[in-house]
Amino acid sequence: MDSIAAAAVQMLGSSQNQQIGLAVAVQQLSADKAVAGLVADSAAQAPSAGPPAPPGQGLSVDLRV
């Protein structure tokens, strides 16, 4: 009887460890996705994040030589 109880406890422990491992893996994937999203967002906003052009730049073209 003791060996059956020991086997049951071991099986429950293994099952719990597997569930914890799966939860950790899912959490890690979620964190990786979140970081990838932040990197993509910052990369998309990078060109517009620069300082504004100086006053008058790009408003007229000087064609005199």
C-alpha positions in Angstrom: 0.0 0.0 0.0 2.9 2.3 0.7 4.3 1.9 -2.7 1.0 2.8 -4.3 0.7 5.9 -2.3 4.4 6.8 -3.1 3.7 6.2 -6.8 0.6 8.4 -6.7 2.5 11.2 -4.9 5.3 11.0 -7.4 2.8 11.1 -10.3 1.0 14.1 -8.9 4.4 15.9 -8.3 5.4 15.2 -11.9 2.1 16.5 -13.2 2.4 19.6 -11.2 6.0 20.2 -12.3 4.9 19.8 -15.9 2.1 22.3 -15.5 4.4 24.8 -13.9 6.9 24.3 -16.7 4.2 24.9 -19.3 3.0 28.0 -17.5 6.5 29.4 -17.4 7.0 28.7 -21.1 3.7 30.4 -22.0 4.7 33.4 -19.9 8.1 33.6 -21.5 6.5 33.5 -25.0 4.1 36.3 -24.0 7.0 38.4 -22.7 8.9 37.8 -25.9 5.9 38.9 -28.0 5.5 42.0 -25.9 9.2 42.9 -26.3 9.0 42.3 -30.1 5.9 44.5 -30.3 7.7 47.3 -28.4 10.7 47.1 -30.6 8.5 47.2 -33.8 6.6 50.2 -32.5 9.7 52.1 -31.6 11.3 51.3 -35.0 8.1 52.5 -36.8 8.2 55.8 -34.8 12.0 56.3 -35.2 11.9 58.5 -38.3 9.3 60.8 -36.8 11.1 61.0 -33.5 13.9 63.2 -34.9 14.1 66.9 -34.2 12.1 69.3 -36.3 13.6 70.9 -39.4 15.1 74.4 -38.9 12.7 77.3 -39.8 12.4 77.8 -43.5 14.0 74.6 -44.6 12.2 72.8 -47.4 9.8 75.7 -48.0 11.5 77.1 -51.2 14.0 76.1 -53.8 16.7 78.5 -54.9 17.3 78.1 -58.6 19.9 80.9 -59.0 23.3 79.8 -60.1 
